[in-house]
Amino acid sequence: MAQTTGERYRVAPVHHRGREWPFPLNLYQTSVGRKWVMALTGIGLIGFVLAHMVGNLHVYKGPARMHEYADGAKRLGVVAVHQRDEIGSPSGLRAARFG
């Protein structure tokens, strides 16, 4: 009996997928989803670098302006730490160190 083309060239899958991931994580299982994740993290990192570049430009405005920027950044860190405390993170020591 002659084999059909489908039977002759049947190949096992190269990569066996396990169980399906939940919605936000299953985007990473596709190549398009991985590209989206890389694009979004790249945009976030570019924003981070630009924000710090602008902050570092305060050096040229004098020591008083740099000190204001440093105090603002310190206060922003304390706010972030206190917000983490409200949701139950044990970071009271960090808040005391910044305060």
ZIBEL-V30109 format. One record per residue. N is the residue number from 1. OMEGA is omega in radians with two decimals (none if undefined). Layout:
((N:OMEGA) (N:OMEGA))
//
This chain:
((1:-3.07) (2:3.10) (3:3.04) (4:-3.11) (5:3.13) (6:3.13) (7:-3.10) (8:-3.05) (9:3.12) (10:-3.08) (11:3.09) (12:3.13) (13:-3.12) (14:-3.09) (15:3.12) (16:3.09) (17:3.07) (18:3.14) (19:-3.14) (20:3.10) (21:3.06) (22:-2.95) (23:-3.04) (24:-3.09) (25:-3.10) (26:3.04) (27:-3.11) (28:-3.14) (29:3.14) (30:3.14) (31:3.11) (32:3.09) (33:3.10) (34:3.10) (35:3.08) (36:3.13) (37:3.14) (38:3.14) (39:-3.12) (40:3.11) (41:3.08) (42:3.09) (43:3.11) (44:3.14) (45:3.08) (46:3.07) (47:3.11) (48:-3.12) (49:3.14) (50:3.12) (51:3.13) (52:3.07) (53:3.10) (54:3.11) (55:3.14) (56:3.09) (57:3.09) (58:3.09) (59:-3.08) (60:3.13) (61:3.08) (62:-3.08) (63:-3.12) (64:-3.14) (65:3.09) (66:3.11) (67:3.09) (68:3.12) (69:-3.13) (70:3.09) (71:3.10) (72:3.12) (73:3.12) (74:3.11) (75:3.10) (76:3.09) (77:3.12) (78:3.12) (79:3.14) (80:3.14) (81:3.14) (82:3.09) (83:3.08) (84:3.12) (85:-3.11) (86:3.13) (87:2.98) (88:3.13) (89:-3.13) (90:-3.12) (91:3.11) (92:3.12) (93:3.12) (94:3.13) (95:3.13) (96:-3.13) (97:-3.14) (98:-3.03) (99:none))
//
